[in-house]
Amino acid sequence: MSTILEKENTVLSVRGLKKSFGGQVILDDVSLDLKRGEVVLLRGENGSGKTTLVNILTGNLEPDKGEIHLNINGNKEIFSWPRRWWKEVNPFDHFTPERLVWEGVGRVWQDIRLFPTMSTLENVMVSSPKQRGENPALALISSKAKSENKQNKKISSEWLSKLGLGDRLDSSCDKISLGQMKRVAIARAIQAGAKILFLDEPLSGLDNSGISYVMKYLETIARESAITLVIVEHVFNISTILKLASAVWTLSHGRVQINKAHEIKESTVNNGNHLHNLLRQIAGNKGKIYTKQLPNGAKLNVVNTDSLEESQAILEVKDLVVKRGIRTVIDGLSLSLRAGHFYLLEAPNGWGKSSLLDVIAGIHPSESGNIILKGEEINSLPTYSRIKKGITYLRSQQSVFTSLNVEEQRRLAKTDRQLFGNTLNCKTKGGCLSGGEKQKLLIDMLPAANVYLLDEPMIGLDNVSIGRLVELIKQMTVKWKTVLITVPEYKEV
């Protein structure tokens, strides 16, 4: 009897899944079961196959061999590989992301995929399935289209409010922070009817407040709505996810090890301590660390790697005012960055961290104020001129060329830096790289500069890769380069 109930409670089963790229085995005979309302933490080093596995289970990639069984809302489906020729002929039996979404499989991507010019509310509303208003004929003749749209708007607003975005319903998604975008994406996936939801680093880039909202929300939908969650998370946030997870899948060398969450002894060190350790590593024995308080709860942590020597200001921001639409995100900010120093800007989501770096790099205009590089005002210069004068900028949502392989992208960037060793296959195309691998490639391709602006560069990186990034930053400061990175606000607990 218990076996029957267990089978009925299983919403997804994987048997003998295999996947290779160019002769390299990524997944090797993987078998898994997911139960209704279960919360699973999926972890592994960069390149271990986490993204490949999630891509397959959400219909974005086909395996070379194996079976996937779905049992959602009483609808049972079996997909097996290699596919028989008659299945490929049948237009209603293709294995696609759309097909799995209809079945109730949702996904929140690491690189957020919202409609940028639509509001947060519209982004959630548009995902509602089977809307009569989407059909012009039904919208004209059906009396229920308007009432359905009204109900859809009400439910979408409630999802966003539960995620702490009730006051941003009308904000367009190109004018909100990365952390807020992630919360919108989660609400949209649930509104689309997901019963199994795969989340790629949902907490990465969130401040304490955002993490609290998302964790409470995920706990609620798992407990009350029995939605199954599979979460891939950044190393800084694994201890937080373990408080919610019931099981842990660890990917290594193509195989998956399955453990109960309570069996995993994960460090309980919070993000604030992680960052303190990072600052200490960069400072070394001779350096000193101090903090400058900035408006609206932000702070600038400063590391001088040689406390006995002061250097000249290389980049200055004076009385800067920045707007996103009608909202003022930065109001009269002044900063002075010195050569050979490392700066860590820690601020809440929505403070304007990315907007500040966009303005310094010339991507977004300022309302007023001055930006001075090596004594020269650069307000009127385009981005490419600022790069020539010594500014390098890695944006938080920057991507690689999907059709070029790693070797071609490095050649295009005219760089031979391989900070992360041989962890990147030079023949792999950008579109096949995981989020962490893309971040590694982007860091490797950073051009030489006097000032490095890095917006949340640790997103997607494992502990080993973060250590190598720290070593790179230390090398930069020794060579009298200036490095400014941004992170969300983390409070010691």
C-alpha positions as CSV (number, residue, x, y, z in Angstrom):
1,M,0.0,0.0,0.0
2,S,2.8,2.4,0.9
3,T,4.6,1.7,-2.4
4,I,1.4,2.5,-4.3
5,L,1.0,5.8,-2.5
6,E,4.6,6.7,-3.0
7,K,4.3,6.1,-6.7
8,E,1.2,8.3,-6.9
9,N,3.0,11.0,-4.9
10,T,5.9,11.0,-7.4
11,V,5.5,13.8,-9.9
12,L,8.8,13.2,-11.9
13,S,11.0,10.2,-12.4
14,V,14.3,10.0,-14.3
15,R,15.8,6.7,-15.4
16,G,19.2,6.1,-17.0
17,L,19.7,9.7,-18.2
18,K,22.9,10.2,-20.3
19,K,24.3,13.3,-22.0
20,S,27.6,14.1,-23.7
21,F,29.0,17.1,-25.5
22,G,31.8,16.5,-28.0
23,G,32.7,13.2,-26.4
24,Q,32.8,14.7,-22.9
25,V,30.3,12.8,-20.6
26,I,28.3,15.3,-18.6
27,L,25.5,13.1,-17.2
28,D,26.2,9.4,-16.8
29,D,23.2,7.1,-16.0
30,V,21.4,9.5,-13.8
31,S,18.2,8.2,-12.0
32,L,16.1,10.5,-9.8
33,D,12.6,10.8,-8.2
34,L,10.8,13.9,-7.3
35,K,7.8,13.8,-5.0
36,R,4.9,16.3,-4.7
37,G,5.7,19.2,-2.4
38,E,9.4,18.1,-2.1
39,V,12.2,20.8,-1.9
40,V,15.5,19.7,-3.3
41,L,18.8,21.5,-3.3
42,L,20.9,20.7,-6.5
43,R,24.5,21.4,-6.0
44,G,27.9,20.8,-7.6
45,E,31.0,22.5,-8.8
46,N,31.0,24.8,-11.9
47,G,30.7,22.6,-14.9
48,S,29.5,19.5,-13.0
49,G,26.3,19.3,-15.1
50,K,23.7,21.2,-13.0
51,T,22.6,23.4,-15.9
52,T,22.6,20.5,-18.3
53,L,20.4,18.4,-16.0
54,V,17.9,21.3,-15.4
55,N,17.9,22.0,-19.2
56,I,16.8,18.4,-19.9
57,L,14.2,18.3,-17.1
58,T,12.6,21.5,-18.4
59,G,12.6,20.5,-22.1
60,N,15.4,22.9,-23.2
61,L,17.7,20.0,-24.1
62,E,17.3,16.4,-25.1
63,P,19.4,13.7,-23.5
64,D,21.2,11.0,-25.6
65,K,19.6,8.2,-23.6
66,G,17.1,7.6,-20.8
67,E,13.5,8.1,-19.7
68,I,11.6,11.0,-18.1
69,H,8.2,10.1,-16.5
70,L,5.8,12.9,-15.5
71,N,2.7,12.5,-13.3
72,I,1.2,16.0,-12.7
73,N,-2.4,16.6,-12.0
74,G,-3.3,13.1,-13.0
75,N,-1.7,13.5,-16.5
76,K,0.9,10.8,-17.1
77,E,3.6,11.3,-19.8
78,I,6.6,9.2,-20.7
79,F,9.5,10.6,-22.8
80,S,12.2,8.1,-23.9
81,W,15.5,8.4,-25.8
82,P,16.7,7.6,-28.4
83,R,13.4,8.9,-29.9
84,R,11.5,6.7,-32.3
85,W,11.1,8.1,-35.8
86,W,7.3,8.2,-35.7
87,K,7.4,10.3,-32.5
88,E,9.4,13.0,-34.4
89,V,6.8,13.0,-37.2
90,N,4.0,13.5,-34.7
91,P,3.7,17.4,-34.2
92,F,1.9,16.9,-30.8
93,D,4.5,14.6,-29.3
94,H,7.7,16.8,-29.3
95,F,9.8,17.3,-26.2
96,T,9.9,21.1,-25.9
97,P,9.9,23.7,-23.1
98,E,6.3,24.7,-24.2
99,R,5.1,21.1,-23.9
100,L,6.5,20.8,-20.4
101,V,5.1,24.1,-19.3
102,W,1.7,22.9,-20.3
103,E,2.3,19.8,-18.2
104,G,3.2,22.0,-15.2
105,V,7.0,22.2,-15.3
106,G,8.3,25.8,-14.7
107,R,11.7,27.4,-14.5
108,V,13.2,30.6,-13.2
109,W,16.4,31.3,-15.1
110,Q,19.7,32.5,-13.7
111,D,19.8,35.2,-16.5
112,I,16.4,36.8,-15.9
113,R,14.1,36.6,-18.9
114,L,11.4,39.2,-18.3
115,F,9.8,41.6,-20.9
116,P,11.8,44.7,-20.1
117,T,9.3,47.3,-21.3
118,M,6.4,45.7,-19.5
119,S,5.5,46.4,-15.9
120,T,6.1,43.8,-13.2
121,L,2.3,43.2,-13.0
122,E,2.0,42.8,-16.8
123,N,5.0,40.3,-16.8
124,V,3.1,38.1,-14.3
125,M,-0.4,38.5,-15.9
126,V,0.9,37.6,-19.4
127,S,1.9,34.1,-18.1
128,S,-1.6,33.1,-17.1
129,P,-2.6,30.1,-19.2
130,K,-5.7,29.9,-21.5
131,Q,-6.7,33.5,-21.4
132,R,-9.7,34.3,-23.6
133,G,-8.4,37.9,-24.0
134,E,-5.4,36.6,-26.0
135,N,-7.7,35.5,-28.8
136,P,-9.1,38.6,-30.6
137,A,-12.3,36.8,-31.6
138,L,-13.0,35.5,-28.1
139,A,-12.1,38.9,-26.6
140,L,-14.9,40.4,-28.7
141,I,-17.6,37.9,-28.3
142,S,-17.0,36.4,-24.9
143,S,-18.5,38.1,-21.9
144,K,-16.1,36.3,-19.6
145,A,-12.9,37.8,-21.1
146,K,-13.0,41.0,-19.1
147,S,-13.9,39.3,-15.8
148,E,-11.1,36.8,-16.3
149,N,-8.7,39.6,-17.0
150,K,-9.8,41.3,-13.8
151,Q,-9.4,38.1,-11.8
152,N,-6.0,37.5,-13.4
153,K,-4.9,41.0,-12.4
154,K,-6.0,40.4,-8.8
155,I,-4.2,37.1,-8.5
156,S,-1.0,38.4,-10.1
157,S,-1.0,41.4,-7.8
158,E,-1.3,39.1,-4.8
159,W,1.7,37.0,-5.9
160,L,3.9,40.1,-6.3
161,S,2.7,41.5,-2.9
162,K,3.7,38.3,-1.2
163,L,7.1,38.8,-2.6
164,G,7.4,42.3,-1.3
165,L,6.7,44.0,-4.6
166,G,3.3,45.4,-3.9
167,D,4.6,49.0,-4.4
168,R,6.3,48.2,-7.7
169,L,3.3,46.8,-9.7
170,D,3.5,49.6,-12.3
171,S,7.3,49.7,-12.6
172,S,8.7,48.6,-15.9
173,C,11.2,45.7,-15.6
174,D,14.1,47.6,-17.1
175,K,13.9,50.0,-14.2
176,I,14.0,47.6,-11.2
177,S,17.0,45.9,-9.6
178,L,18.3,42.4,-10.3
179,G,16.9,41.1,-7.0
180,Q,13.5,42.5,-7.8
181,M,13.6,40.9,-11.3
182,K,14.2,37.5,-9.7
183,R,11.1,37.9,-7.5
184,V,9.0,38.9,-10.5
185,A,10.3,35.8,-12.4
186,I,9.2,33.5,-9.5
187,A,5.7,35.0,-9.4
188,R,5.4,34.6,-13.2
189,A,6.3,30.9,-13.1
190,I,3.7,30.2,-10.4
191,Q,1.1,32.2,-12.2
192,A,1.8,30.1,-15.3
193,G,0.7,27.0,-13.4
194,A,4.0,25.4,-12.4
195,K,3.6,22.3,-10.2
196,I,7.3,21.5,-10.5
197,L,9.5,24.6,-10.3
198,F,13.2,24.7,-11.1
199,L,15.0,27.8,-9.7
200,D,18.5,28.7,-10.7
201,E,20.1,30.8,-8.0
202,P,16.9,32.5,-6.8
203,L,18.7,34.1,-3.8
204,S,21.8,35.2,-5.5
205,G,21.9,39.0,-5.8
206,L,19.2,39.5,-3.1
207,D,19.7,41.5,0.0
208,N,18.5,40.3,3.5
209,S,15.0,41.6,3.0
210,G,14.7,40.0,-0.5
211,I,16.0,36.7,0.8
212,S,13.5,36.7,3.6
213,Y,10.5,37.4,1.2
214,V,11.6,34.7,-1.2
215,M,12.3,32.1,1.5
216,K,8.9,32.6,3.1
217,Y,7.2,32.5,-0.3
218,L,8.9,29.3,-1.3
219,E,8.1,27.7,2.0
220,T,4.4,28.7,1.6
221,I,4.0,27.3,-1.9
222,A,5.8,24.1,-1.1
223,R,3.7,23.5,2.1
224,E,0.3,24.9,1.2
225,S,0.2,24.4,-2.6
226,A,2.4,21.2,-2.7
227,I,4.5,22.7,-5.4
228,T,7.8,20.7,-5.9
229,L,10.9,22.9,-5.9
230,V,14.4,22.1,-7.3
231,I,16.8,24.8,-6.3
232,V,20.3,25.5,-7.6
233,E,22.0,28.1,-5.4
234,H,25.2,30.0,-5.0
235,V,27.6,28.7,-2.4
236,F,27.0,31.8,-0.2
237,N,23.3,30.8,0.1
238,I,23.4,27.0,0.4
239,S,23.1,27.1,4.2
240,T,19.9,29.2,3.8
241,I,18.4,26.8,1.3
242,L,19.2,23.8,3.5
243,K,16.8,25.1,6.1
244,L,14.0,24.6,3.6
245,A,15.2,21.6,1.6
246,S,14.3,18.0,2.4
247,A,16.8,16.4,0.0
248,V,20.1,17.3,-1.6
249,W,21.3,16.2,-5.0
250,T,25.1,16.5,-5.4
251,L,26.4,16.2,-9.0
252,S,30.0,15.1,-9.5
253,H,31.7,13.4,-12.5
254,G,28.3,12.9,-14.2
255,R,26.7,11.0,-11.3
256,V,24.2,12.2,-8.7
257,Q,24.5,11.4,-5.0
258,I,21.2,11.8,-3.1
259,N,21.1,12.7,0.6
260,K,18.6,13.8,3.2
261,A,19.1,17.5,3.9
262,H,19.8,16.9,7.6
263,E,22.7,14.6,6.6
264,I,24.6,17.5,4.9
265,K,26.8,19.5,7.3
266,E,26.9,22.8,5.5
267,S,28.7,25.8,7.0
268,T,26.3,28.1,8.8
269,V,28.6,31.1,8.2
270,N,26.4,33.9,6.8
271,N,27.1,36.0,3.8
272,G,28.3,38.9,5.9
273,N,31.1,36.7,7.2
274,H,31.9,35.4,3.7
275,L,32.4,39.0,2.6
276,H,34.4,39.9,5.7
277,N,36.7,37.0,4.9
278,L,37.0,38.1,1.3
279,L,38.0,41.6,2.4
280,R,40.6,40.2,4.8
281,Q,42.1,38.0,2.1
282,I,42.5,41.0,-0.3
283,A,43.9,43.2,2.5
284,G,46.6,40.7,3.4
285,N,48.9,41.2,6.5
286,K,49.8,44.8,5.8
287,G,46.6,46.2,4.5
288,K,43.8,47.8,6.4
289,I,40.0,47.8,6.0
290,Y,37.6,50.6,6.8
291,T,34.0,51.5,6.0
292,K,32.3,54.6,4.7
293,Q,28.6,55.0,5.3
294,L,26.6,56.1,2.2
295,P,23.0,57.4,1.9
296,N,20.0,55.1,2.2
297,G,21.6,52.3,4.1
298,A,24.6,51.6,1.7
299,K,28.2,51.3,2.8
300,L,31.5,51.3,1.0
301,N,34.0,48.9,2.3
302,V,37.5,50.0,1.4
303,V,40.7,47.9,1.4
304,N,44.1,49.6,1.2
305,T,46.5,46.8,0.5
306,D,49.5,48.9,1.7
307,S,48.3,51.0,4.7
308,L,51.6,53.0,4.8
309,E,51.1,54.7,1.5
310,E,48.3,56.9,0.2
311,S,47.6,57.3,-3.5
312,Q,45.9,59.8,-5.7
313,A,42.2,59.8,-6.6
314,I,41.8,58.1,-10.0
315,L,38.0,58.2,-10.3
316,E,35.7,60.7,-8.7
317,V,31.9,61.0,-8.6
318,K,30.6,64.4,-7.5
319,D,27.0,65.2,-6.6
320,L,25.6,62.5,-8.9
321,V,21.9,62.3,-9.6
322,V,20.5,59.4,-11.5
323,K,16.9,58.5,-12.6
324,R,15.3,55.4,-13.9
325,G,12.1,56.7,-15.6
326,I,10.5,59.1,-13.1
327,R,12.2,57.5,-10.1
328,T,15.3,59.0,-8.6
329,V,17.6,56.1,-7.7
330,I,20.7,58.1,-6.8
331,D,20.4,61.6,-5.3
332,G,23.6,63.7,-4.9
333,L,26.1,60.9,-4.4
334,S,29.9,61.7,-4.1
335,L,32.7,59.1,-4.1
336,S,36.4,59.2,-4.5
337,L,38.3,56.0,-5.6
338,R,42.1,55.8,-5.3
339,A,44.6,53.9,-7.2
340,G,45.7,50.5,-5.7
341,H,42.5,50.3,-3.5
342,F,39.7,47.7,-3.5
343,Y,36.2,48.9,-2.9
344,L,33.1,46.8,-2.1
345,L,29.8,48.6,-2.4
346,E,27.2,46.9,-0.2
347,A,23.6,48.2,-0.6
348,P,20.0,47.0,-0.6
349,N,18.3,45.9,-3.8
350,G,16.9,48.9,-5.6
351,W,19.5,51.3,-4.1
352,G,21.0,51.9,-7.5
353,K,24.3,49.9,-7.5
354,S,23.9,48.8,-11.1
355,S,22.6,52.3,-12.2
356,L,25.7,53.9,-10.6
357,L,28.1,51.6,-12.6
358,D,26.0,52.1,-15.8
359,V,26.4,55.9,-15.4
360,I,30.2,55.7,-14.7
361,A,30.6,53.5,-17.8
362,G,28.5,55.8,-19.9
363,I,25.7,53.3,-20.6
364,H,23.0,55.3,-18.8
365,P,22.9,59.1,-18.6
366,S,23.0,61.1,-15.3
367,E,20.6,63.9,-14.5
368,S,23.4,66.0,-13.0
369,G,26.8,65.8,-11.3
370,N,30.3,65.1,-12.6
371,I,32.4,62.0,-13.2
372,I,36.1,62.6,-13.3
373,L,38.7,60.1,-14.5
374,K,42.4,60.9,-13.8
375,G,41.5,64.6,-13.4
376,E,39.5,64.8,-16.6
377,E,35.7,65.2,-16.7
378,I,34.2,62.4,-18.8
379,N,30.4,63.1,-18.5
380,S,30.0,63.7,-22.3
381,L,32.2,60.8,-23.5
382,P,30.5,57.7,-25.0
383,T,31.2,54.2,-23.5
384,Y,33.9,53.2,-26.0
385,S,35.9,56.4,-25.2
386,R,35.7,55.7,-21.5
387,I,37.0,52.2,-22.1
388,K,39.9,53.6,-24.1
389,K,40.7,55.9,-21.2
390,G,41.0,53.0,-18.8
391,I,37.5,51.9,-17.5
392,T,36.5,48.2,-17.7
393,Y,32.9,47.2,-16.8
394,L,31.5,43.8,-16.1
395,R,27.7,44.1,-15.9
396,S,25.6,41.8,-13.7
397,Q,23.5,40.4,-16.6
398,Q,26.1,40.5,-19.3
399,S,26.2,37.5,-21.6
400,V,28.6,35.8,-24.0
401,F,28.2,35.1,-27.7
402,T,26.1,32.0,-27.9
403,S,27.3,30.9,-31.3
404,L,31.1,31.3,-30.6
405,N,33.1,28.8,-28.7
406,V,35.3,29.7,-25.7
407,E,38.5,29.8,-27.8
408,E,36.9,32.1,-30.4
409,Q,35.5,34.5,-27.7
410,R,38.9,34.8,-26.1
411,R,40.5,35.5,-29.4
412,L,37.9,38.2,-30.1
413,A,38.7,39.8,-26.7
414,K,42.4,39.5,-27.5
415,T,43.1,37.9,-24.2
416,D,45.1,34.8,-23.2
417,R,44.2,35.0,-19.5
418,Q,43.0,31.6,-18.1
419,L,42.3,32.4,-14.5
420,F,40.2,29.3,-14.0
421,G,42.7,26.9,-15.6
422,N,41.2,24.1,-17.8
423,T,37.8,24.2,-16.2
424,L,36.5,25.8,-19.5
425,N,36.5,23.6,-22.6
426,C,37.8,25.8,-25.3
427,K,35.6,24.1,-27.9
428,T,32.3,24.6,-26.1
429,K,30.0,27.2,-27.6
430,G,28.7,30.0,-25.4
431,G,25.1,28.8,-25.6
432,C,26.1,25.5,-24.0
433,L,28.0,27.0,-21.0
434,S,26.5,27.0,-17.6
435,G,25.9,30.3,-15.7
436,G,29.0,29.9,-13.7
437,E,31.1,29.0,-16.8
438,K,29.8,32.1,-18.6
439,Q,30.8,34.2,-15.6
440,K,34.3,32.7,-15.7
441,L,34.7,33.4,-19.4
442,L,33.6,37.0,-18.9
443,I,36.1,37.5,-16.1
444,D,38.8,35.9,-18.2
445,M,38.0,38.4,-21.1
446,L,38.2,41.5,-19.0
447,P,40.5,43.9,-20.9
448,A,43.4,45.7,-19.1
449,A,42.3,48.9,-17.4
450,N,43.1,51.4,-14.6
451,V,39.6,51.1,-13.1
452,Y,37.6,47.8,-12.9
453,L,33.8,48.0,-12.3
454,L,32.5,44.6,-11.5
455,D,28.7,44.3,-10.8
456,E,28.1,41.2,-8.6
457,P,31.0,39.2,-10.2
458,M,30.7,36.2,-7.8
459,I,27.2,35.2,-9.1
460,G,27.4,31.6,-10.4
461,L,30.9,31.0,-9.1
462,D,31.8,28.1,-6.7
463,N,34.2,28.4,-3.8
464,V,37.3,27.5,-5.8
465,S,36.5,30.1,-8.5
466,I,35.7,32.8,-6.0
467,G,39.2,32.1,-4.5
468,R,40.8,32.6,-7.9
469,L,38.8,35.8,-8.4
470,V,40.2,37.1,-5.1
471,E,43.7,36.3,-6.2
472,L,43.1,38.3,-9.5
473,I,41.8,41.3,-7.5
474,K,44.9,41.2,-5.3
475,Q,47.1,41.2,-8.3
476,M,45.3,44.2,-9.7
477,T,45.6,46.2,-6.6
478,V,49.4,45.4,-6.3
479,K,49.7,46.9,-9.8
480,W,48.0,50.1,-8.6
481,K,44.7,49.3,-10.3
482,T,41.4,50.3,-8.8
483,V,38.7,47.7,-8.3
484,L,35.0,48.4,-7.4
485,I,32.6,45.5,-7.0
486,T,29.0,45.5,-5.8
487,V,27.1,43.1,-3.6
488,P,23.7,43.1,-2.0
489,E,23.2,44.3,1.6
490,Y,24.1,41.6,4.1
491,K,23.5,42.2,7.9
492,E,25.3,40.1,10.5
493,V,23.0,37.7,12.2
